[in-house]
Amino acid sequence: MAIPMRQAIDVGKYIMKQKIRGNKRYPLVLMLEPLFRCNLECMGCGKIQYPEEILKKTLTPEQCFAAADECGAPIVSVAGGEPLIHPQIKEIVEGLIERKKFIYLCTNALLLARKMDLFSPSDYLTFSVHMDGLEKHHDECVQREGTFKTAFDAIKEAKRRGFRVTTNTTIFEGHPPEDLHQFFDQMMDLGVDGMMISPGYSYEKAPNQDRFLKREQTKNLFQKVLAPAEKRGWVFNHSPFYLDFLKGDREYECTPWGNPNYNVFGWQRPCYLFSENGYAATFAELMNTTDWDKYGSRSGHPKCRDCMVHCGYEPAAVNDSMAGPRNIIRSITAAMR
């Protein structure tokens, strides 16, 4: 299944509670970054360019748990940087599972085979492995030969041991749709539980600025990328409505509060992708003092103009999935593939 039944039910209950309470702005996924340090230097990354004194900083497990408790989102994406570098990643994951959070541990998988014994298979834990396409393309994106094979072998071993594994693919300008079709087939044959896809966000600190897609380019490319999806049986770890959005079949407004980010600086304003007006000390401060109307595609903000990244728009799509019986049925069908 693309999404565990327990996750689908619990998240559905959570959303219904928010709707009953009349909450229009609520978190769905906590983007938790316990460190920025990484063992790769990917061309589209905006994290590893921080100075060395920042890259040495880490969140403690207690800080991670406090953020998860304060935020209340049912899903936690543990990212970075490379979270498997964190010396207390085992304690962080175990503590979040104790809190019944559904964890997506985002990793480039270079350390996964070595660190896998730290974890146990669970409906609450998914390894989300960064895979940017076929072997040659992936290794070029991460600027290190052999990373694709290492990640591929780690995914194979994780599946053999009974872990849930999804892939996370960032798509840039010039990526041939035919190559992505072949890559999706390859991942399905490998046995991954689902695939995440998203256009890259143009981080100011990213070294290669000419690879990022404009909004119309994104729609045109994803129409071609996703055209054979149903026929070829690809399983995506997304709301089907977000995939419609990528193709230009639906329009959503960004929901930056849906995937709030907590990292070594605090609660990042306004969203996971860029910080503006600094950081908030508490989640309540983030929600209550951020001028949310300044952000999103309709706001005119230059950093939001071309963004169609999943962390901004997936919460809107998930909210739409609960907007009536027809949408609910389509969402359940997609989750159970």
C-alpha positions in Angstrom: 0.0 0.0 0.0 1.2 3.5 -0.7 0.0 4.6 2.7 -0.5 2.3 5.7 -4.1 1.9 6.6 -3.5 3.0 10.2 -1.9 6.2 8.9 -4.8 6.9 6.5 -7.3 6.4 9.2 -5.5 8.4 11.9 -4.7 11.3 9.5 -8.4 11.3 8.3 -9.6 11.5 11.9 -7.2 14.3 12.6 -8.4 16.4 9.6 -12.0 15.8 10.5 -11.4 17.1 14.0 -9.8 20.2 12.6 -12.8 20.8 10.4 -15.3 20.2 13.2 -13.4 22.7 15.3 -13.4 25.3 12.5 -9.6 25.4 12.2 -8.6 26.6 8.8 -4.9 26.7 9.5 -3.4 23.6 11.1 -0.3 21.5 10.6 -0.3 18.2 8.8 3.4 17.3 8.6 6.1 18.6 11.0 9.3 19.1 8.9 11.9 18.3 11.6 15.5 19.1 10.8 17.7 17.9 13.7 20.8 19.0 11.8 21.9 20.6 8.5 25.1 18.6 8.1 25.2 16.1 5.2 27.6 13.7 3.6 26.7 14.9 0.1 26.6 18.2 -1.8 23.6 18.0 -4.0 23.2 20.7 -6.7 19.8 21.9 -5.6 20.3 21.9 -1.8 20.0 25.1 0.2 21.0 23.6 3.6 24.7 22.5 3.4 25.9 26.0 2.4 25.7 27.2 6.0 29.0 28.0 7.7 30.7 25.3 9.6 29.6 26.5 13.1 26.0 26.0 12.0 26.6 22.7 10.4 28.0 21.4 13.7 24.8 22.2 15.6 22.2 19.5 16.3 18.9 19.3 18.1 18.6 17.1 21.1 16.0 14.3 21.3 14.2 16.3 23.9 14.0 19.4 21.6 12.6 17.1 18.8 10.0 15.7 21.1 9.0 19.1 22.4 8.5 20.4 18.9 6.4 17.3 17.9 4.2 17.7 21.0 3.8 21.4 20.6 3.0 21.2 16.9 0.6 18.2 17.1 0.9 17.2 13.5 0.3 13.4 13.0 3.2 13.0 10.6 6.9 14.0 11.1 9.3 14.2 8.3 12.8 13.9 9.8 15.1 15.5 7.3 18.2 17.7 7.2 21.0 17.4 6.2 21.4 13.7 6.5 19.6 12.6 9.7 21.4 9.3 9.9 24.5 11.3 10.8 22.8 12.5 14.0 24.4 10.6 16.9 21.0 10.2 18.7 18.8 9.4 15.7 17.7 6.1 17.2 16.4 7.9 20.3 14.7 10.5 18.2 12.9 7.9 16.1 11.9 5.8 19.1 10.6 8.8 21.0 8.4 9.9 18.1 7.0 6.4 17.6 6.1 6.3 21.3 4.1 9.5 20.6 2.3 7.6 17.7 3.7 9.9 15.1 4.1 8.6 11.5 7.7 9.2 10.7 9.3 9.6 7.3 13.0 9.4 7.8 14.5 11.2 4.8 17.9 9.8 3.8 20.3 9.6 0.9 20.8 6.0 2.1 24.6 6.1 2.1 24.6 5.1 5.7 21.3 3.1 5.7 22.7 -0.4 5.4 25.1 0.4 8.3 22.5 2.0 10.5 19.5 -0.2 9.8 20.0 -2.3 12.9 19.1 0.7 15.0 15.5 0.5 13.8 12.6 -2.0 13.7 10.0 -2.3 11.0 6.8 -0.4 12.0 3.7 1.1 10.4 4.9 4.3 12.1 8.3 4.3 10.3 9.1 4.8 6.6 12.5 5.3 5.1 12.2 8.0 2.5 15.2 7.6 0.2 16.4 10.4 -2.0 16.6 9.0 -5.5 16.7 11.7 -8.3 16.3 9.3 -11.3 18.3 6.7 -13.2 21.8 5.9 -12.0 23.8 8.3 -14.2 21.4 11.2 -13.6 21.2 10.6 -9.8 25.0 10.4 -9.4 25.4 13.6 -11.3 22.8 15.4 -9.2 24.4 14.4 -5.9 27.9 14.9 -7.4 29.3 11.5 -6.3 29.6 8.4 -8.4 28.2 5.2 -6.9 25.5 6.8 -4.7 22.7 5.3 -6.8 23.9 1.8 -6.4 24.5 2.2 -2.7 21.0 3.5 -2.2 19.5 0.9 -4.5 21.1 -1.9 -2.5 20.0 -0.4 0.8 16.4 -0.2 -0.3 16.5 -3.8 -1.4 17.9 -4.8 2.0 15.4 -2.7 3.9 12.5 -4.2 2.0 13.9 -7.7 2.7 13.9 -6.9 6.4 10.2 -5.7 6.3 10.7 -2.0 6.4 8.4 0.5 4.6 10.4 2.4 2.0 9.4 5.3 -0.3 11.5 7.3 -2.6 11.7 11.1 -2.9 12.6 12.5 -6.3 13.3 16.2 -7.0 12.7 17.1 -10.6 14.6 19.9 -12.3 14.5 21.6 -15.7 15.7 19.4 -18.6 14.9 16.0 -17.0 13.6 13.8 -19.9 10.2 12.4 -19.1 11.2 9.1 -20.7 14.0 8.7 -18.3 11.7 9.3 -15.4 9.2 6.7 -16.8 12.0 4.2 -16.8 13.1 5.2 -13.3 9.5 4.8 -11.9 9.3 1.3 -13.4 12.6 0.5 -11.8 11.5 1.6 -8.4 8.3 -0.3 -8.7 10.2 -3.5 -9.6 12.4 -2.9 -6.6 9.4 -3.0 -4.4 9.2 0.5 -2.9 5.9 1.2 -1.2 5.4 4.5 -3.0 7.2 7.4 -4.7 7.2 11.1 -3.9 7.9 13.6 -6.6 8.3 17.4 -6.6 9.7 20.2 -8.6 12.8 21.6 -7.0 12.6 24.9 -5.1 15.1 27.6 -6.1 16.9 28.0 -2.8 19.0 31.2 -2.8 21.9 29.2 -1.4 21.7 26.5 -4.0 24.8 26.5 -6.3 23.0 25.7 -9.6 20.2 28.3 -10.1 19.6 27.6 -13.8 18.0 24.1 -13.2 14.9 25.3 -11.4 11.5 25.2 -13.1 9.1 28.1 -13.7 5.4 27.4 -13.0 4.3 26.8 -16.5 7.4 24.7 -17.2 6.4 22.5 -14.2 2.9 21.9 -15.5 4.1 21.1 -19.0 6.8 18.7 -17.7 4.6 16.9 -15.2 1.8 16.4 -17.8 4.4 14.3 -19.7 6.0 12.7 -16.7 2.6 11.5 -15.3 0.8 10.6 -18.6 1.5 6.8 -18.4 1.0 6.6 -14.6 -2.2 4.6 -14.5 -1.3 2.3 -17.3 2.0 1.4 -15.8 0.8 1.0 -12.3 3.0 3.5 -10.6 2.2 4.1 -6.9 2.8 7.6 -5.5 3.0 8.6 -1.9 0.9 11.7 -2.6 -2.7 12.7 -2.6 -3.9 12.2 -6.2 -5.1 15.8 -6.1 -1.6 17.1 -5.6 -0.6 15.2 -8.8 -3.5 16.9 -10.6 -2.1 20.2 -9.3 1.3 19.5 -10.7 -0.2 18.8 -14.1 -2.2 22.0 -14.0 -5.6 20.2 -13.7 -6.3 21.8 -10.3 -5.4 25.1 -8.7 -4.6 25.4 -5.0 -3.3 28.1 -2.8 -0.1 27.5 -0.8 -0.7 26.4 2.8 2.8 27.1 4.4 1.4 26.4 7.9 0.6 22.8 6.8 4.2 21.7 6.9 5.9 23.9 9.5 9.7 23.5 9.9 11.6 23.2 13.2 15.4 23.2 13.0 18.5 24.3 14.9 17.3 28.0 14.7 13.7 27.4 15.9 10.4 27.6 14.0 11.2 28.8 10.5 9.1 31.6 9.0 7.1 31.3 6.9 7.7 27.8 5.6 10.2 24.9 5.1 11.6 26.4 2.0 12.8 29.8 3.0 13.1 31.9 6.2 11.8 35.4 6.2 11.4 37.6 9.3 13.6 35.1 11.2 12.4 32.4 13.5 9.7 32.0 16.1 10.5 30.6 19.6 7.3 28.6 19.8 4.8 27.0 17.4 2.1 29.2 18.8 4.2 32.3 18.0 4.8 31.0 14.5 1.1 30.5 13.8 -0.2 33.7 15.5 2.4 36.3 14.5 3.2 35.3 10.9 1.4 37.4 8.2 0.4 34.4 6.1 -1.3 36.6 3.5 2.2 37.7 2.4 3.0 34.3 1.0 1.6 32.0 -1.7 1.2 32.2 -5.5 -1.5 34.9 -5.3 0.5 37.1 -2.9 2.9 38.4 -5.5 5.9 37.4 -3.3 8.8 36.7 -5.7 9.9 33.6 -3.8 6.4 32.1 -4.1 5.7 32.9 -7.7 7.0 29.7 -9.3 6.8 27.3 -6.3 4.7 24.1 -6.7 6.6 22.1 -4.1 4.7 19.4 -2.2 5.4 20.9 1.3 3.5 24.0 0.3 0.6 22.4 -1.7 0.2 18.8 -0.5 -1.7 20.0 2.7 -4.1 21.9 0.5 -4.6 18.8 -1.7 -5.1 16.5 1.4 -7.6 18.9 2.8 -9.4 18.8 -0.6 -9.4 15.0 -0.4 -11.9 15.3 2.5 -14.2 17.7 0.7 -16.9 15.2 -0.3 -17.7 11.5 -0.8 -16.3 11.4 -4.4 -12.9 12.9 -3.3 -12.8 10.6 -0.2 -13.3 7.5 -2.3 -10.6 8.6 -4.8 -8.2 9.2 -2.0 -8.8 5.9 -0.3 -8.5 4.1 -3.7 -5.1 5.7 -4.3 -3.9 5.0 -0.8 -4.7 1.3 -1.1 -2.8 0.6 -4.3 
